[in-house]
């Protein structure tokens, strides 16, 4: 799967810049001030409408700067030109509204107004997640990547949202990492009861992660991967992107922004090191697996009672992989597959 605010730390800044400095937002290959005649304008129109609609379904607007990054390369030279296109296009102007650099559905103007607060809250939570990540990596130095996904990565956090983490570990370390992460998150909530819930909704070992990046070819997976906010492991993240050239075919501008610099080779781990953690990891799995299944059933029951049927999820556990996968994500994947 995604920084953008006024203070950026080197190891925590892969989130896209959705601030209001739209005049300076440019694709890497500037073009004329209009959609190219050679571009399939109807497809551009459909993509814009779909992306704005998806954002609205998730309680947010989408910035014109972000739309430029998600559209085919060269469609617009800047976010300002995209805004002009939306305002002048006979079809889009009937459905969409541009306000302060945000694009939203007509009748949902409040989403554009609320986006400023969502951006600020997302940055606040990202900084807190960075501090948590720093502590976790000191405890688990074998972690390859700590990243934020979900609404915080997209700068669309709301008060009720969890902070979703995406973790990658070395082989035979997933379950011991998850045990440490859950324990640390519990102590974090005890120290600060008003802090958001930290959710470790996807953890993979490095071999599983590399296979996913190389072979998934799912447009939504590409969007999520390219929009991760990396807190730890930017060099390994670039290594993963280098193995996933197919993402450039789907989101060429976004891909090139995410992989601006070259990779730095990672140290290979010896077989002796892996064998030394095999038993510890197996014990952690035996302790966690029943707990995670029960927690999943309990949370799904709460979602059912609240009428949030699409938010219900399945708990997926297999060697080297753990994830919560929701029905809402499945529906979103279908939408992306139809338009990209």
VOLOVEX-992317 format. One record per atom (N, C-alpha, C): atom name; x, y, z; residue number from 1. Coordinates in steps of 0.02 Angstrom, whole numbers. Example, Ala and Ser with C-alpha at 12.3 -4.5 7.8 and 13.67 -1.06 7.14 Angstrom:
# residues 2
   atome       c1       c2       c3   num
       N      660     -284      390     1
      CA      615     -225      390     1
       C      660     -165      390     1
       N      642     -112      354     2
      CA      684      -53      357     2
       C      645        2      394     2
END
This chain:
# residues 340
   atome       c1       c2       c3   num
       N        5      -14        0     1
      CA        0        0        0     1
       C       19       49        0     1
       N      100      231       93     2
      CA       70      290       73     2
       C      100      340      117     2
       N      273      606      146     3
      CA      225      630      191     3
       C      210      699      176     3
       N      158      712      207     4
      CA      137      776      183     4
       C      122      827      238     4
       N      162      851      274     5
      CA      143      907      315     5
       C      200      955      323     5
       N      191     1001      372     6
      CA      240     1054      377     6
       C      306     1031      406     6
       N      306      982      449     7
      CA      370      957      476     7
       C      378      885      455     7
       N      431      870      416     8
      CA      441      803      390     8
       C      504      774      418     8
       N      499      717      447     9
      CA      559      681      468     9
       C      580      637      410     9
       N      646      628      403    10
      CA      672      591      346    10
       C      644      521      342    10
       N      633      490      400    11
      CA      611      420      399    11
       C      536      414      407    11
       N      500      469      399    12
      CA      427      464      407    12
       C      393      512      361    12
       N      408      511      296    13
      CA      379      562      254    13
       C      360      538      185    13
       N      331      479      180    14
      CA      311      455      114    14
       C      239      473       98    14
       N      204      507      145    15
      CA      135      526      132    15
       C      133      581       80    15
       N       85      579       35    16
      CA       81      628      -18    16
       C       66      697       10    16
       N       92      749      -24    17
      CA       81      818       -2    17
       C       15      842      -32    17
       N      -36      845       12    18
      CA     -101      866      -11    18
       C     -118      937       14    18
       N      -69      976       32    19
      CA      -81     1043       57    19
       C     -107     1087        1    19
       N     -121     1148       16    20
      CA     -155     1192      -31    20
       C     -108     1228      -78    20
       N      -45     1212      -79    21
      CA        1     1243     -126    21
       C       -6     1210     -194    21
       N      -63     1221     -226    22
      CA      -79     1184     -286    22
       C      -43     1212     -347    22
       N      -26     1276     -346    23
      CA        6     1304     -404    23
       C       71     1270     -420    23
       N      106     1245     -368    24
      CA      171     1214     -380    24
       C      167     1140     -392    24
       N      107     1111     -392    25
      CA      101     1039     -402    25
       C      105     1022     -475    25
       N      156      985     -495    26
      CA      167      969     -566    26
       C      180      896     -575    26
       N      157      867     -629    27
      CA      178      800     -646    27
       C      249      804     -671    27
       N      282      748     -677    28
      CA      352      748     -695    28
       C      364      766     -769    28
       N      311      763     -810    29
      CA      317      780     -880    29
       C      262      830     -898    29
       N      273      896     -886    30
      CA      222      946     -898    30
       C      198      945     -970    30
       N      134      961     -978    31
      CA      104      962    -1044    31
       C       66     1028    -1051    31
       N       24     1033    -1101    32
      CA      -14     1093    -1112    32
       C      -66     1102    -1058    32
       N     -101     1159    -1060    33
      CA     -148     1176    -1006    33
       C     -214     1141    -1012    33
       N     -221     1095    -1058    34
      CA     -283     1058    -1065    34
       C     -267      984    -1070    34
       N     -319      944    -1063    35
      CA     -310      872    -1073    35
       C     -288      861    -1145    35
       N     -238      820    -1155    36
      CA     -213      807    -1222    36
       C     -269      782    -1268    36
       N     -267      805    -1329    37
      CA     -315      781    -1378    37
       C     -308      706    -1388    37
       N     -246      681    -1380    38
      CA     -234      610    -1390    38
       C     -255      568    -1331    38
       N     -271      600    -1274    39
      CA     -291      562    -1215    39
       C     -364      544    -1220    39
       N     -382      486    -1195    40
      CA     -453      467    -1194    40
       C     -491      507    -1141    40
       N     -517      565    -1162    41
      CA     -547      612    -1114    41
       C     -604      580    -1075    41
       N     -642      538    -1108    42
      CA     -698      507    -1073    42
       C     -672      463    -1016    42
       N     -615      430    -1026    43
      CA     -587      389     -973    43
       C     -561      432     -916    43
       N     -529      488     -933    44
      CA     -506      535     -882    44
       C     -565      558     -840    44
       N     -618      576     -874    45
      CA     -679      599     -839    45
       C     -705      545     -792    45
       N     -706      483     -817    46
      CA     -732      428     -776    46
       C     -687      415     -716    46
       N     -621      418     -726    47
      CA     -575      407     -671    47
       C     -583      460     -617    47
       N     -588      523     -638    48
      CA     -597      577     -589    48
       C     -662      566     -549    48
       N     -716      553     -584    49
      CA     -779      543     -549    49
       C     -778      485     -501    49
       N     -746      430     -522    50
      CA     -743      371     -479    50
       C     -700      383     -417    50
       N     -642      415     -425    51
      CA     -598      428     -369    51
       C     -630      476     -319    51
       N     -665      526     -343    52
      CA     -699      573     -298    52
       C     -755      537     -261    52
       N     -791      494     -297    53
      CA     -845      457     -265    53
       C     -820      410     -211    53
       N     -764      375     -225    54
      CA     -735      330     -175    54
       C     -714      369     -113    54
       N     -683      427     -123    55
      CA     -662      467      -65    55
       C     -724      488      -24    55
       N     -777      508      -58    56
      CA     -838      528      -22    56
       C     -868      470       17    56
       N     -866      410      -12    57
      CA     -891      351       23    57
       C     -852      338       87    57
       N     -789      361       89    58
      CA     -747      352      148    58
       C     -746      414      192    58
       N     -793      460      181    59
      CA     -800      518      224    59
       C     -748      571      213    59
       N     -724      580      151    60
      CA     -672      629      139    60
       C     -679      656       68    60
       N     -650      714       57    61
      CA     -640      739      -11    61
       C     -572      713      -35    61
       N     -554      730      -96    62
      CA     -488      712     -122    62
       C     -458      775     -153    62
       N     -394      787     -141    63
      CA     -363      848     -167    63
       C     -350      841     -241    63
       N     -349      898     -275    64
      CA     -333      898     -346    64
       C     -261      876     -357    64
       N     -218      891     -309    65
      CA     -148      868     -314    65
       C     -143      793     -315    65
       N     -183      760     -273    66
      CA     -182      687     -271    66
       C     -211      658     -335    66
       N     -264      689     -361    67
      CA     -294      664     -423    67
       C     -243      665     -480    67
       N     -203      718     -485    68
      CA     -152      722     -538    68
       C     -105      662     -534    68
       N      -87      642     -473    69
      CA      -41      586     -464    69
       C      -72      520     -483    69
       N     -138      515     -481    70
      CA     -172      451     -493    70
       C     -195      443     -565    70
       N     -195      497     -603    71
      CA     -218      494     -672    71
       C     -161      474     -719    71
       N     -176      455     -781    72
      CA     -123      437     -828    72
       C      -72      492     -836    72
       N      -11      474     -847    73
      CA       43      523     -853    73
       C       29      572     -909    73
       N       39      637     -894    74
      CA       30      688     -945    74
       C      -42      711     -954    74
       N      -89      684     -917    75
      CA     -159      705     -924    75
       C     -166      779     -908    75
       N     -133      801     -854    76
      CA     -134      871     -835    76
       C      -64      891     -814    76
       N      -46      954     -828    77
      CA       20      979     -808    77
       C       21     1000     -735    77
       N      -36     1015     -706    78
      CA      -38     1037     -637    78
       C     -108     1026     -608    78
       N     -112     1031     -542    79
      CA     -177     1024     -509    79
       C     -223     1081     -527    79
       N     -196     1140     -541    80
      CA     -237     1197     -560    80
       C     -273     1183     -626    80
       N     -237     1152     -673    81
      CA     -268     1135     -737    81
       C     -323     1082     -728    81
       N     -311     1035     -683    82
      CA     -362      985     -670    82
       C     -425     1018     -641    82
       N     -415     1065     -596    83
      CA     -472     1100     -567    83
       C     -511     1138     -621    83
       N     -476     1169     -667    84
      CA     -509     1204     -722    84
       C     -549     1156     -766    84
       N     -520     1098     -778    85
      CA     -555     1047     -818    85
       C     -620     1026     -784    85
       N     -616     1012     -718    86
      CA     -676      992     -681    86
       C     -729     1046     -682    86
       N     -707     1109     -675    87
      CA     -755     1165     -672    87
       C     -787     1179     -739    87
       N     -752     1162     -795    88
      CA     -777     1178     -861    88
       C     -809     1119     -898    88
       N     -792     1059     -878    89
      CA     -819     1000     -912    89
       C     -895      996     -902    89
       N     -934      990     -956    90
      CA    -1006      991     -949    90
       C    -1034      936     -904    90
       N    -1001      878     -904    91
      CA    -1025      822     -863    91
       C    -1002      828     -790    91
       N     -938      839     -780    92
      CA     -911      840     -712    92
       C     -936      898     -671    92
       N     -945      956     -703    93
      CA     -966     1014     -663    93
       C    -1037     1007     -636    93
       N    -1075      961     -665    94
      CA    -1142      947     -638    94
       C    -1140      903     -576    94
       N    -1086      866     -568    95
      CA    -1081      818     -513    95
       C    -1031      836     -460    95
       N     -977      872     -479    96
      CA     -922      884     -434    96
       C     -914      958     -418    96
       N     -880      970     -362    97
      CA     -867     1038     -339    97
       C     -793     1044     -320    97
       N     -761     1099     -339    98
      CA     -692     1112     -320    98
       C     -692     1169     -269    98
       N     -660     1156     -212    99
      CA     -657     1208     -160    99
       C     -591     1203     -123    99
       N     -552     1256     -123   100
      CA     -489     1260      -86   100
       C     -444     1200     -101   100
       N     -439     1182     -165   101
      CA     -395     1128     -184   101
       C     -423     1059     -173   101
       N     -484     1054     -149   102
      CA     -517      990     -137   102
       C     -572      979     -187   102
       N     -580      917     -209   103
      CA     -634      900     -256   103
       C     -681      852     -220   103
       N     -745      867     -223   104
      CA     -794      824     -189   104
       C     -859      824     -228   104
       N     -906      783     -207   105
      CA     -971      780     -239   105
       C    -1013      841     -220   105
       N    -1052      865     -267   106
      CA    -1099      918     -250   106
       C    -1148      893     -198   106
       N    -1162      935     -149   107
      CA    -1204      913      -93   107
       C    -1163      887      -35   107
       N    -1098      876      -47   108
      CA    -1052      853        6   108
       C     -997      904       20   108
       N    -1015      968       15   109
      CA     -966     1021       24   109
       C     -932     1018       92   109
       N     -968      991      142   110
      CA     -939      987      209   110
       C     -876      944      210   110
       N     -871      895      165   111
      CA     -811      853      162   111
       C     -750      894      145   111
       N     -758      942       99   112
      CA     -701      985       81   112
       C     -682     1030      140   112
       N     -731     1055      176   113
      CA     -716     1098      233   113
       C     -682     1058      288   113
       N     -703      996      298   114
      CA     -676      955      353   114
       C     -607      927      337   114
       N     -586      930      274   115
      CA     -522      899      256   115
       C     -463      931      292   115
       N     -467      996      304   116
      CA     -412     1029      339   116
       C     -402      998      408   116
       N     -458      987      443   117
      CA     -453      955      509   117
       C     -428      883      503   117
       N     -448      848      450   118
      CA     -425      780      441   118
       C     -350      777      428   118
       N     -325      825      389   119
      CA     -253      828      375   119
       C     -215      841      439   119
       N     -239      887      480   120
      CA     -204      904      542   120
       C     -205      845      591   120
       N     -263      812      596   121
      CA     -268      754      641   121
       C     -224      697      616   121
       N     -221      687      551   122
      CA     -178      635      523   122
       C     -105      647      539   122
       N      -84      710      534   123
      CA      -14      725      550   123
       C        0      715      624   123
       N      -47      735      666   124
      CA      -39      725      738   124
       C      -32      651      754   124
       N      -73      610      723   125
      CA      -71      538      735   125
       C       -8      506      705   125
       N       13      532      648   126
      CA       74      505      617   126
       C      135      518      661   126
       N      138      576      692   127
      CA      194      590      737   127
       C      193      545      798   127
       N      133      532      825   128
      CA      128      486      882   128
       C      146      415      860   128
       N      126      396      800   129
      CA      144      330      774   129
       C      219      324      763   129
       N      251      378      743   130
      CA      323      377      735   130
       C      359      363      801   130
       N      336      395      855   131
      CA      366      383      920   131
       C      355      310      942   131
       N      296      284      929   132
      CA      282      214      945   132
       C      327      168      904   132
       N      334      184      840   133
      CA      376      144      795   133
       C      448      143      818   133
       N      473      200      839   134
      CA      543      204      863   134
       C      554      156      921   134
       N      506      154      967   135
      CA      512      109     1025   135
       C      507       36     1003   135
       N      462       22      957   136
      CA      452      -48      935   136
       C      514      -74      900   136
       N      546      -34      859   137
      CA      605      -57      822   137
       C      664      -67      869   137
       N      667      -28      923   138
      CA      720      -40      971   138
       C      712     -108     1004   138
       N      649     -128     1015   139
      CA      634     -194     1044   139
       C      642     -250      993   139
       N      623     -236      931   140
      CA      623     -286      878   140
       C      666     -261      819   140
       N      731     -262      825   141
      CA      774     -234      772   141
       C      772     -271      707   141
       N      740     -329      705   142
      CA      735     -367      643   142
       C      677     -344      598   142
       N      639     -294      620   143
      CA      585     -268      579   143
       C      613     -234      517   143
       N      586     -250      459   144
      CA      609     -220      396   144
       C      571     -155      380   144
       N      506     -155      392   145
      CA      465      -96      377   145
       C      414      -86      432   145
       N      406      -24      454   146
      CA      348       -2      492   146
       C      317       55      453   146
       N      254       47      435   147
      CA      220       98      395   147
       C      149      107      420   147
       N      120      164      402   148
      CA       50      178      416   148
       C       11      171      351   148
       N      -46      139      355   149
      CA      -91      134      298   149
       C     -159      163      317   149
       N     -208      155      275   150
      CA     -275      177      292   150
       C     -284      252      292   150
       N     -332      275      332   151
      CA     -352      346      330   151
       C     -296      393      352   151
       N     -253      371      397   152
      CA     -198      414      419   152
       C     -149      425      362   152
       N     -134      373      324   153
      CA      -88      379      267   153
       C     -118      424      213   153
       N     -183      422      205   154
      CA     -217      462      154   154
       C     -235      532      179   154
       N     -213      550      239   155
      CA     -228      616      268   155
       C     -302      627      275   155
       N     -338      574      293   156
      CA     -411      579      301   156
       C     -436      553      367   156
       N     -395      558      420   157
      CA     -413      530      485   157
       C     -474      565      515   157
       N     -516      525      545   158
      CA     -571      551      587   158
       C     -561      523      657   158
       N     -592      556      705   159
      CA     -580      539      775   159
       C     -594      466      791   159
       N     -643      437      758   160
      CA     -662      367      774   160
       C     -617      316      740   160
       N     -573      338      694   161
      CA     -532      292      656   161
       C     -474      264      697   161
       N     -456      201      682   162
      CA     -395      172      709   162
       C     -335      199      670   162
       N     -276      189      698   163
      CA     -214      200      661   163
       C     -190      132      638   163
       N     -191      121      572   164
      CA     -175       55      544   164
       C     -101       50      528   164
       N      -71       -5      551   165
      CA        0      -16      540   165
       C       11      -73      489   165
       N       62      -65      450   166
      CA       85     -115      402   166
       C      157     -132      421   166
       N      170     -195      440   167
      CA      236     -215      464   167
       C      264     -270      420   167
       N      330     -267      409   168
      CA      366     -321      374   168
       C      424     -341      419   168
       N      431     -406      431   169
      CA      484     -431      474   169
       C      530     -478      435   169
       N      586     -493      465   170
      CA      628     -546      437   170
       C      593     -614      447   170
       N      619     -664      414   171
      CA      587     -730      417   171
       C      589     -758      488   171
       N      536     -795      505   172
      CA      529     -827      570   172
       C      523     -777      628   172
       N      501     -716      614   173
      CA      496     -667      667   173
       C      426     -635      671   173
       N      380     -656      629   174
      CA      315     -622      625   174
       C      279     -623      692   174
       N      271     -682      721   175
      CA      227     -689      779   175
       C      257     -660      842   175
       N      322     -664      849   176
      CA      354     -633      906   176
       C      350     -557      899   176
       N      354     -532      837   177
      CA      346     -460      825   177
       C      276     -437      843   177
       N      226     -475      821   178
      CA      157     -457      835   178
       C      143     -459      910   178
       N      172     -507      945   179
      CA      164     -510     1017   179
       C      192     -448     1051   179
       N      252     -428     1031   180
      CA      282     -367     1059   180
       C      240     -305     1040   180
       N      216     -303      978   181
      CA      179     -245      955   181
       C      113     -237      993   181
       N       77     -293     1001   182
      CA       13     -290     1038   182
       C       24     -271     1111   182
       N       76     -298     1141   183
      CA       90     -282     1211   183
       C      109     -208     1218   183
       N      150     -183     1173   184
      CA      170     -113     1175   184
       C      111      -67     1163   184
       N       67      -87     1117   185
      CA        8      -45     1104   185
       C      -38      -43     1164   185
       N      -43      -99     1200   186
      CA      -84     -100     1260   186
       C      -58      -53     1313   186
       N        7      -54     1325   187
      CA       36       -7     1373   187
       C       29       65     1350   187
       N       33       75     1285   188
      CA       24      142     1257   188
       C      -46      170     1273   188
       N      -97      128     1266   189
      CA     -166      150     1281   189
       C     -175      161     1355   189
       N     -142      121     1397   190
      CA     -148      130     1469   190
       C     -117      197     1491   190
       N      -62      216     1458   191
      CA      -31      280     1475   191
       C      -70      340     1448   191
       N     -105      330     1392   192
      CA     -142      384     1361   192
       C     -209      357     1337   192
       N     -258      360     1381   193
      CA     -323      328     1367   193
       C     -360      362     1310   193
       N     -344      425     1294   194
      CA     -379      460     1240   194
       C     -344      452     1173   194
       N     -291      412     1171   195
      CA     -256      401     1108   195
       C     -295      353     1064   195
       N     -287      356      998   196
      CA     -324      310      954   196
       C     -301      238      961   196
       N     -344      193      940   197
      CA     -326      122      940   197
       C     -273      109      887   197
       N     -220       74      907   198
      CA     -169       54      859   198
       C     -186      -16      833   198
       N     -194      -22      769   199
      CA     -217      -85      738   199
       C     -163     -111      692   199
       N     -140     -172      706   200
      CA      -89     -204      664   200
       C     -125     -250      616   200
       N     -152     -220      564   201
      CA     -198     -258      522   201
       C     -165     -295      465   201
       N      -99     -286      456   202
      CA      -64     -327      406   202
       C       10     -331      425   202
       N       32     -393      436   203
      CA      102     -406      452   203
       C      126     -464      408   203
       N      183     -454      375   204
      CA      210     -505      331   204
       C      284     -516      345   204
       N      306     -576      333   205
      CA      378     -588      332   205
       C      404     -566      263   205
       N      469     -552      260   206
      CA      497     -520      201   206
       C      487     -559      137   206
       N      489     -625      140   207
      CA      480     -665       79   207
       C      408     -659       54   207
       N      359     -660      100   208
      CA      289     -650       81   208
       C      278     -581       51   208
       N      308     -531       81   209
      CA      300     -463       58   209
       C      329     -454      -12   209
       N      388     -481      -23   210
      CA      420     -475      -88   210
       C      378     -509     -142   210
       N      352     -568     -126   211
      CA      309     -603     -174   211
       C      247     -562     -191   211
       N      217     -530     -140   212
      CA      157     -489     -152   212
       C      173     -430     -197   212
       N      228     -395     -184   213
      CA      245     -337     -225   213
       C      261     -357     -297   213
       N      293     -415     -305   214
      CA      313     -435     -372   214
       C      254     -459     -414   214
       N      206     -492     -383   215
      CA      158     -530     -422   215
       C       85     -511     -413   215
       N       68     -465     -368   216
      CA       -3     -454     -353   216
       C      -42     -426     -413   216
       N      -17     -371     -443   217
      CA      -48     -340     -502   217
       C     -121     -319     -490   217
       N     -135     -299     -430   218
      CA     -202     -275     -411   218
       C     -198     -199     -405   218
       N     -239     -161     -442   219
      CA     -234      -88     -439   219
       C     -242      -59     -369   219
       N     -287      -87     -329   220
      CA     -294      -61     -261   220
       C     -233      -76     -219   220
       N     -204     -135     -228   221
      CA     -142     -151     -192   221
       C      -88     -100     -210   221
       N      -83      -83     -274   222
      CA      -32      -34     -296   222
       C      -45       33     -264   222
       N     -108       55     -263   223
      CA     -124      120     -232   223
       C     -106      120     -158   223
       N     -123       67     -123   224
      CA     -108       63      -51   224
       C      -33       61      -40   224
       N        3       21      -79   225
      CA       75       14      -70   225
       C      111       79      -84   225
       N       91      114     -136   226
      CA      124      177     -154   226
       C      105      234     -108   226
       N       52      226      -69   227
      CA       29      279      -24   227
       C       47      266       49   227
       N       83      211       62   228
      CA      105      198      131   228
       C      147      256      157   228
       N      137      273      220   229
      CA      181      321      253   229
       C      234      281      291   229
       N      295      283      267   230
      CA      348      242      293   230
       C      378      275      356   230
       N      376      238      411   231
      CA      405      262      473   231
       C      475      234      484   231
       N      485      172      464   232
      CA      550      138      469   232
       C      559       97      406   232
       N      621       95      380   233
      CA      637       49      325   233
       C      627       77      256   233
       N      643      140      245   234
      CA      632      169      179   234
       C      676      137      125   234
       N      735      116      143   235
      CA      779       84       94   235
       C      749       17       70   235
       N      724      -22      117   236
      CA      693      -85       98   236
       C      628      -74       59   236
       N      593      -21       76   237
      CA      532       -3       39   237
       C      549       11      -34   237
       N      601       49      -47   238
      CA      621       62     -116   238
       C      641       -3     -151   238
       N      673      -47     -113   239
      CA      692     -112     -141   239
       C      630     -150     -164   239
       N      577     -147     -124   240
      CA      514     -180     -142   240
       C      484     -148     -205   240
       N      484      -82     -207   241
      CA      456      -48     -265   241
       C      496      -63     -329   241
       N      561      -70     -322   242
      CA      602      -87     -380   242
       C      584     -155     -408   242
       N      557     -199     -367   243
      CA      537     -265     -390   243
       C      466     -266     -419   243
       N      432     -209     -415   244
      CA      361     -206     -435   244
       C      351     -156     -491   244
       N      387     -166     -546   245
      CA      382     -119     -602   245
       C      311     -116     -630   245
       N      270     -167     -619   246
      CA      202     -167     -645   246
       C      160     -110     -615   246
       N      179      -86     -555   247
      CA      142      -31     -525   247
       C      149       33     -566   247
       N      205       41     -600   248
      CA      215      100     -641   248
       C      166      102     -700   248
       N      146       44     -723   249
      CA       97       42     -777   249
       C       29       67     -754   249
       N       13       57     -690   250
      CA      -53       76     -663   250
       C      -53      149     -641   250
       N       -3      168     -601   251
      CA        2      236     -575   251
       C       72      263     -589   251
       N       87      283     -651   252
      CA      156      302     -668   252
       C      183      361     -629   252
       N      143      413     -619   253
      CA      168      473     -584   253
       C      177      459     -510   253
       N      129      425     -480   254
      CA      133      408     -409   254
       C      192      361     -396   254
       N      202      313     -441   255
      CA      257      266     -434   255
       C      324      302     -435   255
       N      333      348     -482   256
      CA      397      382     -489   256
       C      410      429     -430   256
       N      357      455     -400   257
      CA      367      496     -341   257
       C      391      453     -282   257
       N      363      392     -277   258
      CA      379      349     -220   258
       C      449      319     -225   258
       N      477      315     -285   259
      CA      541      281     -294   259
       C      593      330     -323   259
       N      598      387     -291   260
      CA      641      440     -317   260
       C      715      423     -314   260
       N      736      386     -262   261
      CA      807      373     -253   261
       C      822      300     -262   261
       N      886      284     -269   262
      CA      906      214     -279   262
       C      904      175     -215   262
       N      905      110     -221   263
      CA      901       67     -163   263
       C      969       57     -132   263
       N      967       38      -69   264
      CA     1028       20      -32   264
       C     1022      -53      -14   264
       N     1067      -96      -35   265
      CA     1061     -167      -22   265
       C     1056     -182       53   265
       N     1016     -231       70   266
      CA     1007     -251      139   266
       C     1051     -311      155   266
       N     1070     -315      218   267
      CA     1111     -371      240   267
       C     1070     -434      241   267
       N     1096     -487      213   268
      CA     1061     -552      215   268
       C     1070     -583      283   268
       N     1018     -618      305   269
      CA     1021     -651      370   269
       C     1043     -723      361   269
       N     1084     -748      405   270
      CA     1110     -816      400   270
       C     1058     -867      421   270
       N     1067     -929      398   271
      CA     1021     -983      417   271
       C     1023     -995      493   271
       N     1082     -987      523   272
      CA     1086     -998      596   272
       C     1043     -949      634   272
       N     1041     -887      611   273
      CA      999     -837      644   273
       C      925     -855      638   273
       N      906     -880      579   274
      CA      836     -898      569   274
       C      816     -957      613   274
       N      859    -1007      617   275
      CA      843    -1066      657   275
       C      837    -1047      731   275
       N      876     -999      752   276
      CA      875     -979      822   276
       C      809     -949      844   276
       N      771     -921      796   277
      CA      707     -890      813   277
       C      647     -935      798   277
       N      658     -992      767   278
      CA      602    -1034      747   278
       C      559    -1055      805   278
       N      590    -1078      860   279
      CA      552    -1102      918   279
       C      516    -1044      952   279
       N      551     -988      961   280
      CA      521     -930      993   280
       C      460     -906      954   280
       N      467     -904      888   281
      CA      412     -882      846   281
       C      352     -931      850   281
       N      367     -996      854   282
      CA      314    -1046      859   282
       C      276    -1040      924   282
       N      311    -1026      978   283
      CA      279    -1016     1043   283
       C      233     -955     1041   283
       N      257     -901     1011   284
      CA      217     -840     1006   284
       C      154     -852      965   284
       N      160     -892      911   285
      CA      102     -908      870   285
       C       51     -948      911   285
       N       74     -996      949   286
      CA       29    -1037      989   286
       C       -9     -995     1039   286
       N       23     -944     1066   287
      CA      -10     -901     1115   287
       C      -58     -852     1082   287
       N      -41     -827     1023   288
      CA      -79     -773      992   288
       C     -138     -798      951   288
       N     -130     -854      916   289
      CA     -181     -875      868   289
       C     -251     -880      899   289
       N     -261     -914      956   290
      CA     -329     -917      985   290
       C     -354     -848     1005   290
       N     -310     -807     1033   291
      CA     -329     -740     1055   291
       C     -353     -698      996   291
       N     -316     -700      940   292
      CA     -333     -660      882   292
       C     -400     -682      852   292
       N     -412     -746      851   293
      CA     -476     -771      825   293
       C     -535     -747      868   293
       N     -527     -750      934   294
      CA     -580     -728      979   294
       C     -592     -653      972   294
       N     -538     -614      970   295
      CA     -544     -542      961   295
       C     -579     -525      895   295
       N     -563     -562      843   296
      CA     -595     -550      779   296
       C     -670     -563      782   296
       N     -690     -618      814   297
      CA     -761     -633      821   297
       C     -797     -579      861   297
       N     -765     -556      915   298
      CA     -795     -505      958   298
       C     -804     -439      921   298
       N     -752     -419      883   299
      CA     -757     -356      846   299
       C     -809     -360      790   299
       N     -813     -418      757   300
      CA     -864     -425      705   300
       C     -934     -423      734   300
       N     -943     -451      794   301
      CA    -1008     -448      827   301
       C    -1028     -375      841   301
       N     -980     -335      864   302
      CA     -994     -265      877   302
       C    -1011     -228      813   302
       N     -975     -243      759   303
      CA     -990     -211      695   303
       C    -1059     -230      669   303
       N    -1078     -293      679   304
      CA    -1144     -317      658   304
       C    -1199     -280      696   304
       N    -1189     -273      761   305
      CA    -1239     -238      802   305
       C    -1244     -165      784   305
       N    -1189     -136      761   306
      CA    -1189      -65      741   306
       C    -1215      -56      670   306
       N    -1230     -110      635   307
      CA    -1255     -106      567   307
       C    -1201      -93      515   307
       N    -1137     -101      533   308
      CA    -1082      -88      486   308
       C    -1061     -154      454   308
       N    -1104     -179      412   309
      CA    -1094     -246      384   309
       C    -1031     -250      340   309
       N    -1020     -198      300   310
      CA     -962     -200      255   310
       C     -896     -193      291   310
       N     -898     -170      354   311
      CA     -836     -162      393   311
       C     -814     -228      425   311
       N     -858     -278      424   312
      CA     -838     -342      453   312
       C     -780     -372      415   312
       N     -741     -412      449   313
      CA     -678     -436      419   313
       C     -667     -509      436   313
       N     -620     -538      400   314
      CA     -598     -606      415   314
       C     -526     -603      439   314
       N     -509     -646      485   315
      CA     -441     -649      511   315
       C     -403     -702      472   315
       N     -350     -681      438   316
      CA     -312     -726      395   316
       C     -244     -739      427   316
       N     -229     -802      441   317
      CA     -165     -822      470   317
       C     -136     -880      432   317
       N      -75     -873      412   318
      CA      -38     -927      380   318
       C       36     -915      392   318
       N       79     -963      379   319
      CA      150     -952      391   319
       C      175     -889      356   319
       N      203     -844      394   320
      CA      231     -783      365   320
       C      182     -728      349   320
       N      119     -736      370   321
      CA       68     -687      350   321
       C       13     -683      402   321
       N       -6     -620      419   322
      CA      -64     -608      462   322
       C      -99     -545      437   322
       N     -166     -548      431   323
      CA     -202     -488      409   323
       C     -275     -492      430   323
       N     -304     -433      439   324
      CA     -377     -425      442   324
       C     -399     -401      373   324
       N     -443     -438      340   325
      CA     -466     -420      274   325
       C     -541     -410      275   325
       N     -563     -349      260   326
      CA     -633     -331      268   326
       C     -672     -338      202   326
       N     -737     -345      210   327
      CA     -782     -346      152   327
       C     -779     -279      115   327
       N     -771     -225      153   328
      CA     -766     -158      123   328
       C     -707     -154       76   328
       N     -651     -184       97   329
      CA     -591     -183       54   329
       C     -603     -224       -9   329
       N     -638     -280       -3   330
      CA     -653     -321      -62   330
       C     -694     -282     -113   330
       N     -744     -245      -88   331
      CA     -787     -205     -133   331
       C     -746     -150     -166   331
       N     -702     -119     -128   332
      CA     -659      -66     -155   332
       C     -612      -94     -208   332
       N     -586     -154     -197   333
      CA     -542     -186     -246   333
       C     -579     -196     -312   333
       N     -642     -215     -308   334
      CA     -681     -225     -369   334
       C     -689     -159     -408   334
       N     -700     -104     -372   335
      CA     -707      -39     -405   335
       C     -643      -19     -441   335
       N     -586      -27     -407   336
      CA     -523      -10     -437   336
       C     -508      -53     -498   336
       N     -524     -117     -493   337
      CA     -510     -162     -549   337
       C     -549     -143     -611   337
       N     -607     -113     -603   338
      CA     -649      -95     -659   338
       C     -627      -31     -695   338
       N     -591       13     -659   339
      CA     -573       77     -689   339
       C     -499       85     -705   339
       N     -456       43     -675   340
      CA     -383       47     -688   340
       C     -358      -15     -725   340
END
